[in-house]
Amino acid sequence: MDFETVIGLETHVQLKTKSKMWCGCANEFGAPPNTHVCPVCLGLPGVLPVANEEALRLTALTGLLLNGTISPQAKFDRKNYFYPDMPKNYQITQYDRPSSVGGYVDFEFAGGITRVRLTRSHLEEDVGKNFHFERHSGVDFNRAGVPLLEIVSEPDLKSADMAYEYLNALKEILIHGGISDCDMEKGMVRCDVNVSVRPKGVQELGAKIEIKNMNSFSGVRRALEYEIPRQIEVLRNGGKLTQETRRWDDAASVTESMRTKEMAHDYRYFPEPDLMPFVPSKDWLEEVRRRVVELPLARKQRFMHDYQLPASDAETFKNEIRLGDYFEATAKQAKHPKAVANWIINNLRAKMGETLTSLDELKFNPASILELVELVESGKISTKIAQDVFGEMFASGERPGAMVDRKGLAQVSDTSAIEKFCDEAIAGNPKVADDYRAGKAAALNFLKGQVMKLSKGKANPSLVGEILERKLGRNSSNGKSVHR
Ligand SMILES: [Zn+2]
């Protein structure tokens, strides 16, 4: 019997705000424990939460970026449970009226574009962090109350690899949209995985197994690579799966049971009495809408379409957003944007890497790159000279056209001048010239090299080839030209 896998993901993302969700404490990773705390985020009795407006904006912006519908009235609820990292014994979240409903993420997968639908995105608060030492445990509340967005997908994912690519695409969108830095090392993105298997063709979903608290995308992939065959194996052997929550043990590379359905929490959700429902005004939403940016995948496709770039170049400009902007500033006026892309990716990017220079530190502007490309394309300078010009322009910032004029680097396309160099090269190397006449094709390259040397690299190489061939009788009718 064949099985198919059904996966849904709940992704938690810390929002990029200066302060926490309900108080003015800094939303900052890495400070000494319990230094960014106050009565509100410590959950002391009698305090009142005040919603962080930027977090509300970022939540709405995420909804727009992910093609969702912004709720006309979003409500906050209390999710009740006891845990040491949550001293007020409830978490403020959104239960039945989340900030954004629906939407989808499109991403590249298996050579095509795959769409995963979203159920909802809702705003909640992060909790503190437990630390376990040899003889005691501690809690750091710096993270408590950090705005956390939960993005819930529909069960549209079908494999470990697809889940992995979806997460990466989602992360790209969130970083690009300025929603979150998504720094995995700092725990800014975590996810819960819901996975079940069912015999192919069966409509009903299998028992839902949840793997909690994954903090890396590769971990999610590995957990699924373990969990999916495990479930199939149970069913193949005639066993039965029941709804449960499991934990991924990264070191042992296995999932293990944490609790079954009978032990599931009842969170006793109820409306948060200290917060009004949030009703975004038209103007407020319009302001948020102005922050919508082009999505990374759309950008890649546009670069391929508008500038005729190969997928690999467009991918580079998708991943390196500022370099892509730099390319675009140049390419808009270019006759051959691909040539500009080559210079930016192969030369500029490489040189910036070598010299640890950022785009902001460049001494020239994008117009200089365009000027250089045009100098090569018009035949005014050779590619070889262009490399030297680029190196010097990178160091000094001088405009390439001005440099070529000042240093007399223009390629010599004047036939009489090149003829003179060719005569000189042939006269100086009679043996090589004879070899060529006798049929040794490679001899011509040597002579070409001599002419380039005599012209200090400035002779137009294709003209040099033509003239040498003519002078050596390659194209004459006396039969001396033997290579056919
Ligand atoms: Zn606080």
Residues whose N, C-alpha, C, O or C-beta is under 5 A from the ligand:
A	BS01	ZN	C23 G24 C25 H36 V37 C38 V40 C41
